[in-house]
Structure formats: structure tokens, C-alpha cells
């Protein structure tokens, strides 16, 4: 059996998760990555997407709109701009997350970043079946 890392997920509103995990799949800004025990120390920004975590109680998924992940050999800490457990996400809540992230992206002077965020949000809608 694979070793585990301490997984913590927090957003400005609340702590969403804190438990041992065997793997954490992260929607990184530069591409998706999977963190497991023994991972090299890394800090990455998040893009809008689905964060998946495999723990002793099975797999859990969270929708995130951005933020940061700090990975070490023994832990993964995710500080999300906004996060919602996928099983709690309603169509109205998804649209609110998309609207907030779209408004934030519109404030940037970097058109490429705004376009990338819009594409990530469209992919997120498709991934959650909305």
C-alpha cells in the first residue's frame, strides 16, 4: 500500500478538508499534477478545475477556482480562492463560481491570462456536467 501525506484544503470561508491521502490530483496553472508521499517540495498556482483526493475513505473531489498548493514530501496544503465539494455543487453555485472568476479575470490587463481563465471555466462546466 502506498504511503500517505497530510492533505489540507482551506478557502477564505472555511476549512473543507484535513485528512491523510495517498494521492492528490491538482489542477495546476502550468498543467495537472499528482502529489504523493515523497514528492519534491513545490509551490504551484491553481487554475479553475477539479481537485481530486484519494484517502482511506475513498476518493473526494472539490471544485476550485484558483489559489495555491504547497507540496512537500509529507503533506499537501491547498489555499483556494473558492472551493466547494463536488457533491455539494448545485448548478446555481457553479454559475456563481464561474461569474466570480470571470469578473476577476476581466480585471486583469493580460488578455492571454483572461482568455485562459475563460477556457478553464468552460472546461470546468463540461467536467461537472453543467
N, C-alpha and C positions, 0 to 999 in steps of 0.2 A: 504494500500500500504506500502511496506517495505521502510525503511529509506534508505538514500544513504551515500556513502563515496566518498571522492575525490580520483579519480584514475589518476595516472600519470605514463607514460611509456616513458623512455628515453633510447637511445643507444648512443654509442660514436659519431655516425654520426648526430643524430637529436632527437628532441622530437617528439614522434609518437602519443601521446595522452595525453589529460588533460581534464577530464570531470567528472561529477557526475555519479556514478554507484551504482546499487543496489546489485550486486554481482560480484566478480572477482574469476575465477577459475584458480588456479595457479599450473603449473607443478613443484611441489617441489621435491628436490633431495631425500627426505625421503618419498615421496608419494604426490599425488594430494591433494589439499586443496581448500576450498571455503571461501573467506573472505567477510564478510558482516558488516553492521553497528553494532557496539558494540563488535567487535572481540577483543580478548585479544591481547596485544602487542606481536608481533612475528617478528623475522627476519629469513628468510629461504633462502637457496641457490636454484637456479633453475636448472633443468635438461633440455635437449633438449625436446621441446614439444610445445603444443599449449596453449597459454594463452587466455582464453575467458572472455569477459567482457559484462555484461548486463547493459545498460544505458537507458536513456529516449528515445534515438533514435533507440533502438533495440540492438541486440547483435553484437559484433565485435570480431574478432579473430586475433591473432598475432602469428607468429612462432618465438620462441625464442630458442637460442642455449645454454643459460646459463646465469648466473648473480645472482642477489639477489632481494628479495622482502622484504620490510619493511611494516608491517601491524600494524595499530593502530585502535582504536575504531572509528575514523572518516576519515581514509584515507588508501590508498594502493599506495605505491611508488615502481615501478619496475625499476631496473637498469639492463638492459640486455646487455650481451656481444655483441650479434647481435639480431636484431628484424626486422621483415618485416610483414606488414599487410597481412593476409592470402589471401585477394582478389587481392593483387598485386604480389603474389608469382608466378613466372614462373618456369617451370621445370629446366631451366638453373640456376636460382637463388637458387633453392632448392639444386641442386647439388653443387653449390659453398659454401653454408652454411654447407652442410654435409662434404665437403672436408676440409674446415677450421676447423671445430670441430674435425674431425678425426685426422688431423695433430696435433692439440693442445693436444688431448688425447694421442697421440703416444709419446709425450714428457714427460709424467708422468712416474715415476718409479713404480707406483702402478698398477699392471696388472688388479686387480679387478675393479679399477676405469675406466681404459681404456676399459675393456670389457663391463662394464655397460653403458658407453657413446656410444659405438658402438651399443649396443642393443637399447638404447633410440633413436638413429638416425635411425635405421632400422624401429622402431615403428613410428617415425615421418614421414618417407617416406610413410608408409602404411596409416597413418591418413590423409595425404593430397592427397592421391590417385596417388602417383607417383611410 
